[in-house]
Amino acid sequence: MTTLLYSIKPVWVTSSLTTVAAPAEVALGNFDGIHLGHQQVIQAVLHDATAQADVPALARREVSLQGDRSIEDSSLPPDRDGHHTYATVVTFDPHPQEFFSGRKRTLLTPISEKVEYLRTLGVEQLVLLPFDRELANWTPQEFVERVLVRSLNAKHVSVGENFRFGRNRSGSVVDLQEIAARYGIETSIVSLRRLEDDRISSSIVRHALELGSLAQANRLLGRPYRLMGTVVKGQQIGHQLGFPTANLQLPPDKYLPRWGVYGVWVELLDSRSDMQKAKTLQNGKALLPGVMNVGCRPTVSGGQPTVEVHLLDWSGNLYDRTVIVHLMGFLRPEHKFNSLDTLKSQIQRDCEAARELLSRGG
């Protein structure tokens, strides 16, 4: 079973440069997926365990999320007293490719997931720069001055070696290093990371998920790919077949893997009463084995794609609860069956296959 560690410290999230916490050490990039390569860039600005003492200004503040877009709470931002340097990730919303193409882009880590992942790493602040025409036209010099110098009072900035910034992507990491040095800002340029024979990138993770190559995707991410959503009422077809399912409502910009059936671990949030029925992760969350179907259910409907999860060792009402589904193994592609009885038999085999997969540590 995979062990996931969670930090209890909340993350300050803002989309305004007027409410950032400063001074800061800044990891700069898009960071969709927060894969192992991204984590290496972020690691360069994190404090060590002894430096991460309680920071009262941050510990009071929780992030409110609605429609998977951050909403700053009504309290003031963390104190800008200069006594603490905030481990900060600066990224863009929307993704620059979405802005320039005019087409909606699905994400490996929508904002709510990104916040949670960054929390586990020890990041204290996430700055979501609104990517608009004005920002796109900033020169590299203007970007450094406005964001890193004036707003964040950055002491250190970390980027991947292929990072580009400024108007027409004219700024390279060498340009960033030279401009930042004029203001006394140290720059770390992190080399692209490889895992065995695989280059680590968000596009390669997406391609692996598209093919159902979950083992490769999970290796590059450094953790299982996951879906986080709210359980909503479905058509009750699973219940009629004897395999009740939790239907997940996901953020509309969440990237879905290949349609088919998966063996999964299901994490129930705010689930103290469920702990006796569940295996647990090191973070104390309830964790249950399950089998998940992603697709349009061609045997029974053939409509819009859905995400449904059947819990193998649990029964109860999950409506309106938030669950996190950790994808551990791809079992088979989606298939249209000739009858509901044939489908029911296949679901039984899927449950057995999922149980076997998860018992092997999948």
C-alpha positions in Angstrom: 0.0 0.0 0.0 1.3 3.5 -0.9 1.9 5.8 2.1 0.9 9.4 1.7 2.1 12.0 4.2 0.1 15.1 4.8 1.2 18.4 6.3 -1.2 20.2 8.7 -0.2 23.7 7.7 -2.6 25.5 5.4 -1.5 27.2 2.2 -2.1 30.9 1.6 -3.6 31.1 -1.9 -4.0 34.4 -3.7 -4.4 35.7 -7.3 -3.5 39.2 -6.4 0.0 40.6 -6.1 -1.3 43.1 -3.5 -2.1 40.3 -1.0 1.0 38.1 -1.2 3.2 37.2 1.7 6.7 38.5 1.5 9.7 38.0 1.5 9.6 34.8 -0.4 11.6 32.0 -1.9 9.9 31.3 -5.2 9.4 28.2 -7.4 8.2 29.5 -10.7 6.4 27.4 -13.4 3.2 25.9 -14.6 3.5 22.8 -12.4 0.5 20.9 -13.9 0.7 17.4 -12.3 3.4 18.3 -9.7 5.4 15.3 -11.0 8.8 14.3 -9.8 10.5 17.0 -12.0 8.3 19.7 -10.6 8.9 18.5 -7.1 12.6 18.9 -7.6 12.1 22.6 -8.6 9.8 23.2 -5.6 12.2 21.4 -3.2 14.8 24.1 -3.8 12.7 26.7 -2.0 11.4 24.6 0.9 12.5 25.1 4.4 14.1 22.2 6.3 12.2 20.5 9.1 13.8 22.7 11.8 13.0 25.9 10.0 9.3 25.0 9.5 8.3 26.1 13.0 4.8 27.3 13.4 4.1 30.5 11.6 1.1 32.1 13.3 0.3 34.4 10.4 -0.3 31.4 8.1 -1.6 29.0 10.6 -4.8 31.0 11.1 -5.8 31.0 7.4 -7.6 28.3 5.4 -8.3 28.4 1.7 -11.8 28.5 0.4 -12.4 26.9 -3.0 -15.5 27.2 -5.1 -15.9 25.9 -8.7 -12.2 24.9 -8.4 -11.1 28.5 -8.5 -9.5 30.0 -5.4 -11.3 32.6 -3.4 -9.3 34.6 -0.9 -10.8 34.6 2.5 -11.9 37.8 4.2 -9.0 38.0 6.5 -5.8 39.9 5.8 -2.9 38.1 4.1 0.0 36.7 6.2 2.0 39.4 8.0 4.6 41.1 5.9 7.0 41.7 8.7 10.1 40.4 7.1 10.8 37.9 9.9 10.0 34.8 7.8 10.7 33.9 4.2 7.7 32.1 2.7 8.1 29.0 0.6 6.1 30.1 -2.4 4.9 28.6 -5.7 4.1 31.1 -8.5 2.1 29.8 -11.4 -0.4 30.9 -14.0 -4.2 30.8 -14.2 -5.3 30.0 -16.8 -2.5 27.9 -18.3 -0.7 30.0 -20.9 -1.5 27.4 -23.6 -5.2 27.8 -22.9 -5.0 31.6 -23.1 -3.2 31.6 -26.5 -5.2 28.8 -28.1 -8.6 30.0 -26.8 -9.5 26.4 -26.1 -10.2 25.0 -22.6 -7.4 22.8 -21.3 -8.0 20.0 -18.9 -5.5 19.7 -16.0 -3.8 16.9 -14.2 -4.1 18.9 -11.0 -7.0 21.4 -10.9 -6.4 24.2 -8.4 -8.0 22.3 -5.4 -5.8 19.3 -6.0 -2.7 21.5 -6.6 -3.3 23.3 -3.2 -3.5 19.9 -1.4 -0.3 18.5 -3.1 1.6 21.7 -2.3 0.5 21.5 1.3 2.0 18.0 1.6 5.3 19.2 0.3 5.5 22.1 2.8 4.7 25.0 0.5 3.2 27.9 2.4 1.9 30.1 -0.4 0.5 29.7 -3.9 0.3 32.7 -6.1 -2.0 32.2 -9.2 -1.0 35.0 -11.6 -4.0 35.8 -13.9 -2.6 35.1 -17.3 -4.1 37.8 -19.5 -3.0 40.0 -22.4 -1.2 42.5 -20.1 0.9 39.8 -18.4 1.6 38.1 -21.8 3.1 41.4 -23.0 5.5 42.0 -20.1 9.1 41.8 -21.0 11.3 39.5 -19.0 12.7 42.6 -17.2 9.1 43.8 -16.3 8.1 40.3 -15.1 11.1 40.1 -12.7 10.6 43.6 -11.4 6.8 43.4 -10.9 6.5 39.9 -9.6 9.7 38.9 -7.9 11.1 42.2 -6.8 8.3 44.6 -6.0 5.6 42.2 -4.9 7.3 39.1 -3.4 10.6 40.6 -2.4 12.1 37.3 -3.5 15.4 36.1 -2.0 15.7 33.0 -4.2 13.9 31.7 -7.3 13.9 28.2 -8.6 13.0 27.1 -12.2 13.4 24.1 -14.5 16.0 24.5 -17.2 13.4 24.7 -20.0 11.4 27.5 -18.4 10.6 30.5 -20.7 8.9 33.7 -19.7 8.1 37.2 -20.9 6.7 38.5 -24.2 6.7 35.8 -26.9 8.5 33.5 -24.4 11.6 35.6 -25.1 13.2 35.1 -21.7 15.4 32.1 -21.0 16.6 30.8 -17.6 19.9 32.5 -18.3 18.1 35.8 -18.8 16.2 35.2 -15.5 19.4 34.5 -13.7 21.1 37.6 -15.0 18.1 39.9 -14.3 17.5 38.5 -10.9 21.2 38.9 -9.9 20.9 42.7 -10.4 18.4 42.7 -7.5 20.4 40.3 -5.3 18.1 37.3 -6.0 19.7 33.9 -6.2 18.5 31.6 -9.0 18.5 27.8 -9.0 18.2 26.2 -12.4 17.1 22.6 -12.1 18.0 20.2 -14.8 15.3 18.1 -16.5 14.9 14.9 -14.6 14.7 11.4 -16.0 13.4 8.3 -14.4 15.1 5.2 -15.9 14.5 5.7 -19.6 11.6 8.1 -19.3 11.9 11.9 -19.5 9.6 13.4 -16.9 7.0 15.9 -18.2 3.4 16.7 -17.8 2.8 15.8 -21.5 4.3 12.3 -21.1 2.2 11.7 -18.0 -0.9 12.7 -20.0 0.1 10.4 -22.8 0.6 7.5 -20.4 -2.8 8.1 -18.8 -4.4 8.3 -22.3 -3.0 4.8 -23.1 -3.9 3.3 -19.7 -0.2 3.0 -18.8 -1.0 3.8 -15.2 2.2 2.3 -13.9 4.3 4.6 -16.0 2.2 7.7 -15.1 2.4 6.9 -11.4 6.1 6.4 -11.5 6.6 9.8 -13.2 4.2 11.5 -10.7 5.9 9.9 -7.7 2.4 8.9 -6.4 -0.9 7.4 -7.7 -2.8 9.6 -10.1 -6.0 10.6 -8.4 -9.5 11.9 -8.9 -11.1 14.1 -6.2 -14.8 14.9 -6.3 -18.1 15.0 -4.6 -20.5 12.0 -4.5 -23.7 12.8 -6.3 -26.8 10.8 -7.1 -26.7 8.7 -10.3 -29.1 6.5 -12.1 -28.9 3.7 -9.5 -28.0 1.1 -12.1 -25.1 -0.2 -10.1 -27.4 -0.7 -7.1 -29.9 -2.6 -9.3 -27.1 -4.9 -10.4 -26.0 -5.5 -6.9 -22.9 -3.3 -7.1 -23.8 0.1 -5.7 -21.5 2.8 -6.9 -20.5 6.3 -5.8 -20.9 8.7 -8.7 -18.2 11.4 -8.6 -18.7 15.0 -9.7 -15.2 16.2 -10.7 -13.9 19.7 -11.4 -14.8 20.4 -15.1 -11.2 20.9 -16.0 -9.9 17.6 -14.6 -8.0 15.4 -17.0 -9.6 11.9 -17.2 -7.5 8.8 -17.9 -8.3 6.2 -20.6 -11.9 5.0 -20.3 -12.1 1.7 -18.6 -11.9 -0.1 -15.3 -9.3 0.5 -12.6 -8.4 -1.0 -9.2 -8.3 1.9 -6.7 -7.9 3.0 -3.1 -10.7 5.3 -2.0 -10.0 7.9 0.6 -13.0 9.1 2.6 -12.5 12.7 3.9 -13.9 13.7 7.3 -14.6 10.0 8.0 -13.8 9.3 11.7 -16.8 7.1 12.0 -15.6 5.0 9.1 -12.2 4.1 10.5 -13.2 0.8 11.9 -14.2 -0.4 8.5 -11.2 0.9 6.6 -7.6 0.3 6.2 -5.7 3.5 6.9 -2.9 5.5 5.5 -0.2 7.0 7.6 -2.1 10.3 7.6 -5.0 8.8 9.4 -7.4 8.9 6.5 -9.9 6.2 5.9 -8.9 4.1 2.9 -10.9 1.5 1.2 -10.3 -0.9 -1.7 -12.5 -0.3 -4.8 -13.1 -0.7 -8.5 -13.7 2.3 -10.7 -15.2 2.7 -14.1 -14.5 5.8 -16.2 -16.5 6.2 -19.4 -20.0 6.5 -20.9 -21.3 3.1 -19.8 -22.2 1.8 -23.3 -24.2 -1.2 -22.1 -26.7 0.8 -20.1 -26.6 4.4 -21.4 -23.9 5.5 -23.7 -24.3 9.2 -22.6 -21.8 11.6 -21.1 -18.7 10.2 -19.4 -19.1 9.4 -15.8 -16.8 8.3 -13.0 -18.3 5.6 -10.7 -16.6 3.7 -7.9 -17.8 0.6 -6.2 -16.3 0.1 -2.7 -15.4 -3.5 -2.0 -15.6 -3.6 1.8 -18.0 -0.8 2.7 -21.6 0.2 2.5 -23.3 3.4 3.5 -24.5 6.8 2.3 -21.7 8.8 0.7 -23.9 11.5 -0.9 -22.4 15.0 -0.8 -19.2 13.7 0.7 -15.8 14.4 -0.9 -13.7 11.4 -1.8 -10.2 11.0 -3.3 -9.7 8.0 -5.6 -6.1 6.8 -5.9 -5.7 5.0 -9.2 -3.5 1.9 -8.7 -3.9 -0.3 -11.8 -5.7 -0.4 -15.1 -7.8 -3.6 -15.4 -9.5 -3.4 -18.8 -10.8 -1.0 -21.4 -14.5 -0.1 -21.5 -16.7 -2.6 -23.4 -20.3 -2.9 -24.5 -21.9 -6.1 -23.3 -24.8 -8.0 -24.8 -26.9 -8.1 -21.7 -27.1 -6.9 -18.1 -26.4 -10.4 -16.9 -23.1 -10.5 -18.9 -22.2 -7.1 -17.5 -23.0 -8.2 -13.9 -20.7 -11.2 -14.3 -17.9 -9.0 -15.7 -18.3 -6.6 -12.8 -17.8 -9.5 -10.4 -14.6 -10.5 -12.2 -13.5 -6.8 -12.1 -14.0 -6.8 -8.3 -11.9 -9.9 -7.9 -9.2 -8.5 -10.2 -9.1 -5.2 -8.2 -8.9 -7.1 -4.9 -6.0 -9.2 -6.2 -4.2 -6.1 -7.6 -4.5 -4.2 -4.3 -3.6 -7.2 -2.2 -0.3 -7.3 -4.1 0.5 -3.7 -3.0 -0.9 -2.1 -6.1 
